[in-house]
């Protein structure tokens, strides 16, 4: 197909009502049993992925509750060990560890941006237009 033929086809198509752009023709919609089968397989796969994610989250939450004894015989959960390690890292100057702690306890600072816009100098524009009009 030549460039002229493609351009002619584009002119025949209606522009998008949103932005007025004429879009190229896409893949035709599949109807029938094959389309239903593809949709069914996609739905099954999506469900499997969601269940796997949920299982991983549940597994992690359970593993954080696992208890073990430290060198002094005191029992701690894995979550407590992780928190202690974060605190040690933050005390040693690891800024990222500090940020994780701060964000976790809900003290993250909200960003405030002060924007100031100078109003245009219309007197300078008016003077320029007057000069141009005289020339």
Phi and psi restraints in degrees (value plus and minus 20) as a CYANA .aco file:
   2 UNK   PHI     -99.9   -59.9
   2 UNK   PSI     148.7   188.7
   3 UNK   PHI     -83.7   -43.7
   3 UNK   PSI     -56.4   -16.4
   4 UNK   PHI     -86.3   -46.3
   4 UNK   PSI     -60.2   -20.2
   5 UNK   PHI     -85.4   -45.4
   5 UNK   PSI     -61.3   -21.3
   6 UNK   PHI     -83.0   -43.0
   6 UNK   PSI     -62.4   -22.4
   7 UNK   PHI     -83.4   -43.4
   7 UNK   PSI     -59.5   -19.5
   8 UNK   PHI     -84.3   -44.3
   8 UNK   PSI     -60.5   -20.5
   9 UNK   PHI     -83.7   -43.7
   9 UNK   PSI     -60.1   -20.1
  10 UNK   PHI     -83.6   -43.6
  10 UNK   PSI     -56.6   -16.6
  11 UNK   PHI     -88.8   -48.8
  11 UNK   PSI     -49.3    -9.3
  12 UNK   PHI     -92.5   -52.5
  12 UNK   PSI     -47.4    -7.4
  13 UNK   PHI     -97.9   -57.9
  13 UNK   PSI     130.0   170.0
  14 UNK   PHI    -100.7   -60.7
  14 UNK   PSI     122.1   162.1
  15 UNK   PHI     -92.7   -52.7
  15 UNK   PSI     138.6   178.6
  16 UNK   PHI     -84.5   -44.5
  16 UNK   PSI     115.4   155.4
  17 UNK   PHI     -90.5   -50.5
  17 UNK   PSI     -36.5     3.5
  18 UNK   PHI     -98.6   -58.6
  18 UNK   PSI     -72.7   -32.7
  19 UNK   PHI    -148.1  -108.1
  19 UNK   PSI     -17.8    22.2
  20 UNK   PHI      59.0    99.0
  20 UNK   PSI     -13.4    26.6
  21 UNK   PHI    -103.3   -63.3
  21 UNK   PSI     116.8   156.8
  22 UNK   PHI    -108.5   -68.5
  22 UNK   PSI      96.1   136.1
  23 UNK   PHI    -111.5   -71.5
  23 UNK   PSI     128.7   168.7
  24 UNK   PHI     -88.5   -48.5
  24 UNK   PSI     138.5   178.5
  25 UNK   PHI     -90.3   -50.3
  25 UNK   PSI     113.8   153.8
  26 UNK   PHI    -113.0   -73.0
  26 UNK   PSI    -190.8  -150.8
  27 UNK   PHI     -89.7   -49.7
  27 UNK   PSI     119.0   159.0
  28 UNK   PHI     -87.0   -47.0
  28 UNK   PSI     126.0   166.0
  29 UNK   PHI     -88.5   -48.5
  29 UNK   PSI     110.8   150.8
  30 UNK   PHI    -106.3   -66.3
  30 UNK   PSI     109.9   149.9
  31 UNK   PHI    -133.8   -93.8
  31 UNK   PSI     139.2   179.2
  32 UNK   PHI      80.1   120.1
  32 UNK   PSI    -183.7  -143.7
  33 UNK   PHI     -83.8   -43.8
  33 UNK   PSI     -58.4   -18.4
  34 UNK   PHI     -83.0   -43.0
  34 UNK   PSI     -62.6   -22.6
  35 UNK   PHI     -84.7   -44.7
  35 UNK   PSI     -61.9   -21.9
  36 UNK   PHI     -82.3   -42.3
  36 UNK   PSI     -60.6   -20.6
  37 UNK   PHI     -83.9   -43.9
  37 UNK   PSI     -64.3   -24.3
  38 UNK   PHI     -83.1   -43.1
  38 UNK   PSI     -61.5   -21.5
  39 UNK   PHI     -84.4   -44.4
  39 UNK   PSI     -59.8   -19.8
  40 UNK   PHI     -84.9   -44.9
  40 UNK   PSI     -64.1   -24.1
  41 UNK   PHI     -84.1   -44.1
  41 UNK   PSI     -60.6   -20.6
  42 UNK   PHI     -83.4   -43.4
  42 UNK   PSI     -60.7   -20.7
  43 UNK   PHI     -84.1   -44.1
  43 UNK   PSI     -61.0   -21.0
  44 UNK   PHI     -83.3   -43.3
  44 UNK   PSI     -65.4   -25.4
  45 UNK   PHI     -83.2   -43.2
  45 UNK   PSI     -61.2   -21.2
  46 UNK   PHI     -81.1   -41.1
  46 UNK   PSI     -62.9   -22.9
  47 UNK   PHI     -83.0   -43.0
  47 UNK   PSI     -60.4   -20.4
  48 UNK   PHI     -81.9   -41.9
  48 UNK   PSI     -64.4   -24.4
  49 UNK   PHI     -84.0   -44.0
  49 UNK   PSI     -63.2   -23.2
  50 UNK   PHI     -81.5   -41.5
  50 UNK   PSI     -63.3   -23.3
  51 UNK   PHI     -85.5   -45.5
  51 UNK   PSI     -59.0   -19.0
  52 UNK   PHI     -84.3   -44.3
  52 UNK   PSI     -61.3   -21.3
  53 UNK   PHI     -83.1   -43.1
  53 UNK   PSI     -64.3   -24.3
  54 UNK   PHI     -82.4   -42.4
  54 UNK   PSI     -62.4   -22.4
  55 UNK   PHI     -83.4   -43.4
  55 UNK   PSI     -62.9   -22.9
  56 UNK   PHI     -82.2   -42.2
  56 UNK   PSI     -62.7   -22.7
  57 UNK   PHI     -82.6   -42.6
  57 UNK   PSI     -66.7   -26.7
  58 UNK   PHI     -82.8   -42.8
  58 UNK   PSI     -60.8   -20.8
  59 UNK   PHI     -81.8   -41.8
  59 UNK   PSI     -64.8   -24.8
  60 UNK   PHI     -82.5   -42.5
  60 UNK   PSI     -62.5   -22.5
  61 UNK   PHI     -82.3   -42.3
  61 UNK   PSI     -58.7   -18.7
  62 UNK   PHI     -87.3   -47.3
  62 UNK   PSI     -62.4   -22.4
  63 UNK   PHI     -85.6   -45.6
  63 UNK   PSI     -51.2   -11.2
  64 UNK   PHI     -86.3   -46.3
  64 UNK   PSI     -42.0    -2.0
  65 UNK   PHI    -107.6   -67.6
  65 UNK   PSI     -29.4    10.6
  66 UNK   PHI     -82.5   -42.5
  66 UNK   PSI     114.8   154.8
  67 UNK   PHI    -125.6   -85.6
  67 UNK   PSI     127.2   167.2
  68 UNK   PHI    -171.1  -131.1
  68 UNK   PSI     141.1   181.1
  69 UNK   PHI    -115.6   -75.6
  69 UNK   PSI     121.5   161.5
  70 UNK   PHI    -104.4   -64.4
  70 UNK   PSI    -194.2  -154.2
  71 UNK   PHI     -87.0   -47.0
  71 UNK   PSI     -33.8     6.2
  72 UNK   PHI    -118.7   -78.7
  72 UNK   PSI     -18.0    22.0
  73 UNK   PHI      64.3   104.3
  73 UNK   PSI      -9.3    30.7
  74 UNK   PHI    -110.4   -70.4
  74 UNK   PSI     113.6   153.6
  75 UNK   PHI    -105.0   -65.0
  75 UNK   PSI     112.2   152.2
  76 UNK   PHI    -155.4  -115.4
  76 UNK   PSI     135.2   175.2
  77 UNK   PHI    -106.5   -66.5
  77 UNK   PSI     143.8   183.8
  78 UNK   PHI     -81.9   -41.9
  78 UNK   PSI     -55.4   -15.4
  79 UNK   PHI     -80.7   -40.7
  79 UNK   PSI     -60.8   -20.8
  80 UNK   PHI     -85.3   -45.3
  80 UNK   PSI     -58.8   -18.8
  81 UNK   PHI     -83.1   -43.1
  81 UNK   PSI     -62.6   -22.6
  82 UNK   PHI     -84.9   -44.9
  82 UNK   PSI     -63.5   -23.5
  83 UNK   PHI     -81.7   -41.7
  83 UNK   PSI     -63.0   -23.0
  84 UNK   PHI     -82.2   -42.2
  84 UNK   PSI     -61.8   -21.8
  85 UNK   PHI     -83.8   -43.8
  85 UNK   PSI     -59.3   -19.3
  86 UNK   PHI     -82.3   -42.3
  86 UNK   PSI     -63.6   -23.6
  87 UNK   PHI     -84.3   -44.3
  87 UNK   PSI     -62.6   -22.6
  88 UNK   PHI     -81.1   -41.1
  88 UNK   PSI     -65.4   -25.4
  89 UNK   PHI     -81.5   -41.5
  89 UNK   PSI     -63.4   -23.4
  90 UNK   PHI     -83.4   -43.4
  90 UNK   PSI     -60.1   -20.1
  91 UNK   PHI     -86.0   -46.0
  91 UNK   PSI     -48.3    -8.3
  92 UNK   PHI    -105.2   -65.2
  92 UNK   PSI     -15.4    24.6
  93 UNK   PHI      81.6   121.6
  93 UNK   PSI     -13.0    27.0
  94 UNK   PHI     -97.1   -57.1
  94 UNK   PSI      84.8   124.8
  95 UNK   PHI     -85.1   -45.1
  95 UNK   PSI     -57.3   -17.3
  96 UNK   PHI     -82.9   -42.9
  96 UNK   PSI     -59.8   -19.8
  97 UNK   PHI     -83.4   -43.4
  97 UNK   PSI     -61.3   -21.3
  98 UNK   PHI     -80.6   -40.6
  98 UNK   PSI     -63.8   -23.8
  99 UNK   PHI     -83.0   -43.0
  99 UNK   PSI     -59.5   -19.5
 100 UNK   PHI     -82.3   -42.3
 100 UNK   PSI     -64.4   -24.4
 101 UNK   PHI     -83.0   -43.0
 101 UNK   PSI     -69.8   -29.8
 102 UNK   PHI     -78.0   -38.0
 102 UNK   PSI     -66.6   -26.6
 103 UNK   PHI     -86.8   -46.8
 103 UNK   PSI     -57.0   -17.0
 104 UNK   PHI     -86.4   -46.4
 104 UNK   PSI     -57.4   -17.4
 105 UNK   PHI    -106.2   -66.2
 105 UNK   PSI     -17.9    22.1
 106 UNK   PHI      63.4   103.4
 106 UNK   PSI       5.6    45.6
 107 UNK   PHI    -130.8   -90.8
 107 UNK   PSI       5.3    45.3
 108 UNK   PHI     -86.6   -46.6
 108 UNK   PSI     111.0   151.0
 109 UNK   PHI     -93.2   -53.2
 109 UNK   PSI     115.0   155.0
 110 UNK   PHI    -101.6   -61.6
 110 UNK   PSI     124.3   164.3
 111 UNK   PHI    -104.7   -64.7
 111 UNK   PSI     108.3   148.3
 112 UNK   PHI    -136.6   -96.6
 112 UNK   PSI     103.5   143.5
 113 UNK   PHI    -130.2   -90.2
 113 UNK   PSI     102.3   142.3
 114 UNK   PHI    -113.8   -73.8
 114 UNK   PSI      99.8   139.8
 115 UNK   PHI    -136.2   -96.2
 115 UNK   PSI     107.6   147.6
 116 UNK   PHI    -143.9  -103.9
 116 UNK   PSI     115.3   155.3
 117 UNK   PHI    -142.3  -102.3
 117 UNK   PSI     105.1   145.1
 118 UNK   PHI     -96.4   -56.4
 118 UNK   PSI     118.7   158.7
 119 UNK   PHI     -93.2   -53.2
 119 UNK   PSI     124.3   164.3
 120 UNK   PHI     -84.2   -44.2
 120 UNK   PSI     131.2   171.2
 121 UNK   PHI    -107.9   -67.9
 121 UNK   PSI      70.3   110.3
 122 UNK   PHI     -87.9   -47.9
 122 UNK   PSI     -48.3    -8.3
 123 UNK   PHI     -83.2   -43.2
 123 UNK   PSI     -56.9   -16.9
 124 UNK   PHI     -89.3   -49.3
 124 UNK   PSI     -59.1   -19.1
 125 UNK   PHI     -84.9   -44.9
 125 UNK   PSI     -63.8   -23.8
 126 UNK   PHI     -80.2   -40.2
 126 UNK   PSI     -62.3   -22.3
 127 UNK   PHI     -84.4   -44.4
 127 UNK   PSI     -59.2   -19.2
 128 UNK   PHI     -85.9   -45.9
 128 UNK   PSI     -60.9   -20.9
 129 UNK   PHI     -86.4   -46.4
 129 UNK   PSI     -57.4   -17.4
 130 UNK   PHI     -84.5   -44.5
 130 UNK   PSI     -63.9   -23.9
 131 UNK   PHI     -81.1   -41.1
 131 UNK   PSI     -63.4   -23.4
 132 UNK   PHI     -84.8   -44.8
 132 UNK   PSI     -58.2   -18.2
 133 UNK   PHI     -87.2   -47.2
 133 UNK   PSI     -50.8   -10.8
 134 UNK   PHI     -95.5   -55.5
 134 UNK   PSI     -45.5    -5.5
